[in-house]
Each structure stands twice: as C-alpha cells, then as structure tokens.
Amino acid sequence: MIRPDELGADLAQTLAVVMSAKLDAYKAEYRTMVASKLVEVRDGYGRGGPEWKALDEVLKRIGAAPRNPG
C-alpha cells in the first residue's frame, strides 16, 4: 500500500482528478440504468394512473427525458 507521504503533490492531485472522473462516470452509468428501469416500470402502468404519474414525476426530478409509451 502506498502511504500518502510517499506521493508527490502533483501525483496525488492527478490521482484525485482521475478517481473523481471515474466516480462521475460510474454515477452517470448508474443513473442511466435506474432511469431506464423506471421508464420500463412506468410504461407497465396505464398512462394517467397514480403509479404512472408518480414514476413520471420521479423521472422528471432526476432529469430523465420522459417518453410517451406505445
């Protein structure tokens, strides 16, 4: 294991930037997967029903582009 005092400041900053970028990529991928699953579930309910409306509202809140089923 590398101890923090063994890293130079430039290398530590570079590692922090790389790890932050990887974390952001994982977050985006996870958000896309969740939104996709929510759309599938929402589309299984009748349009205009309470479940459909609730799921559609969640999709809007997380910034997923709503689509019209069928």
C-alpha positions as CSV (number, residue, x, y, z in Angstrom):
1,M,0.0,0.0,0.0
2,I,1.3,3.5,-0.8
3,R,1.4,5.9,2.1
4,P,0.3,9.4,1.5
5,D,3.7,10.8,2.4
6,E,5.3,8.8,-0.4
7,L,3.3,10.6,-3.1
8,G,4.3,13.9,-4.6
9,A,1.8,16.7,-4.6
10,D,1.4,16.6,-8.4
11,L,0.9,12.8,-8.5
12,A,-1.6,13.0,-5.6
13,Q,-3.6,15.7,-7.4
14,T,-3.6,13.7,-10.7
15,L,-4.8,10.6,-8.9
16,A,-7.6,12.6,-7.2
17,V,-8.7,14.0,-10.6
18,V,-8.7,10.6,-12.2
19,M,-10.6,9.0,-9.4
20,S,-13.1,11.8,-9.3
21,A,-13.7,11.4,-13.1
22,K,-14.1,7.6,-12.7
23,L,-16.6,8.2,-9.9
24,D,-18.6,10.7,-12.0
25,A,-18.6,8.1,-14.9
26,Y,-20.0,5.4,-12.6
27,K,-22.6,7.8,-11.2
28,A,-23.8,8.6,-14.7
29,E,-23.9,5.0,-15.7
30,Y,-25.9,4.1,-12.6
31,R,-28.3,7.0,-13.1
32,T,-28.9,5.9,-16.7
33,M,-29.6,2.3,-15.6
34,V,-32.0,3.4,-12.9
35,A,-33.8,5.8,-15.2
36,S,-34.1,3.1,-17.8
37,K,-35.6,0.7,-15.3
38,L,-38.0,3.4,-14.0
39,V,-39.2,4.0,-17.6
40,E,-39.9,0.3,-18.1
41,V,-41.9,0.1,-14.8
42,R,-43.7,3.3,-15.5
43,D,-44.7,2.1,-19.0
44,G,-46.2,-1.0,-17.5
45,Y,-48.9,1.1,-15.8
46,G,-51.8,2.8,-17.6
47,R,-51.0,6.3,-18.7
48,G,-52.5,8.8,-16.3
49,G,-52.9,6.4,-13.4
50,P,-51.4,7.3,-10.0
51,E,-48.5,5.0,-10.3
52,W,-47.6,6.2,-13.8
53,K,-47.9,9.9,-12.7
54,A,-45.7,9.2,-9.6
55,L,-43.0,7.4,-11.7
56,D,-43.1,10.1,-14.4
57,E,-42.6,12.8,-11.7
58,V,-39.6,10.9,-10.4
59,L,-38.1,10.7,-13.9
60,K,-38.6,14.4,-14.3
61,R,-36.9,15.1,-11.0
62,I,-33.8,13.1,-11.8
63,G,-33.6,14.7,-15.2
64,A,-34.5,11.7,-17.3
65,A,-36.2,12.6,-20.5
66,P,-39.8,11.4,-20.3
67,R,-41.1,9.4,-23.2
68,N,-44.6,8.5,-24.2
69,P,-45.3,4.8,-24.0
70,G,-46.5,2.9,-27.1
